[in-house]
Amino acid sequence: MIDLFLSEGYEDDWSEIQKLAQSEDPKAYHTLKKYAMEAFRLRPPVPRILRRVGAHSASIHTDIGDIDVEKDTMLYLDIVSPPASVPLQTDLSLY
């Protein structure tokens, strides 16, 4: 997970994580936990998956338009699109 926070665009998050890690405030642990959960969501150990279409046909909505696929088509899916910043407001029950 550390690779996320050391990558370009996450410098402010990394700085905040370092401050929180040294804090005595009990709320710091909760915020660090949220950073960790978001890191695993944004950079999961397996960011892509292989799936077979089970329905007779399906339409997949993508950034480049809709794609129609037939039953038994194999799809290689990227399941993560990282945001520009880490959304710490995500409810922990959604992980």
N, C-alpha and C positions, 0 to 999 in steps of 0.2 A: 504494500500500500504506500510505502514511502516514495516510490517512484512518481506517483501522482503529485504529491506535494512538493517534490523537487523539480518538477517540470515547469516549463515556461507558462506563465499565467496564474500560477498558484503561489507566488512568492509571499503575498499578504497572508494567505492561509497558513503557510509554513511558519511565518513569523508569529502568528497568533497561537499556533500549536505549541511552539517552544515556550511562549509565555504561560500558557495554560498548564503545561507539563511541570512547571516549577511553582505553580500557584498552590497556596494552602486552602483556597476557597473550595468548599465541597461541590459547588456548581461546576467547577472546572472539569472534574471527572466526567460529568454528564455531557458537557460540550465536547470533550475529547472522544467520548464514545460515539457521538454523532458524527464527528469527523471520520472516525474509523468506519462506521457503517456506510457513510457516503463514499468513502474511498473504495470499499469492496463493491459497492453498487456501480460506481463509475469505471472501475478497473477490476472487474471480476477475474478470478483465476482462469476462467474459460469464457472469454468475451464473445465467442462465436459458436453457433450450434448448427447441427445438421438435422433437418426435419423433413418428413415425408407428408405431403398433402393427403389428408384422410377423406376430405369431403369430395363429392363428385366433381366440383369445380370451386374455385375461390378467386377472389379479387384481393390483391394486396395493395394497400395504399402506401406509397413511398414518396420521398422528396422529389423524385423525377417523374412522378405520375403513377397511375394505377397499372398493375400488371395482373393479367388473368392467367391462372394456372389450373391445370387439370389434375385429377386424382392420381396419386402415386408419383407426382413430380417431387424430386428431391430439391430442397432449398437449403442453401448455406446462408445463415442469417447472422448479422452483426446485431447483438442484443443491447448494445450500449452506444448512446450518443452523448458524450460528456457535455455538460453545460459550461458556460464561461466562468462560473464560480460555484463553490460548494454550497448547496442549499441546506443550511443547518436547521431550517424550520420543518423538515420532513418528520412526520410522526413516526416514532420508533416502532409502532405496531405494524407499519407498512413494510418492514424489512423481512 
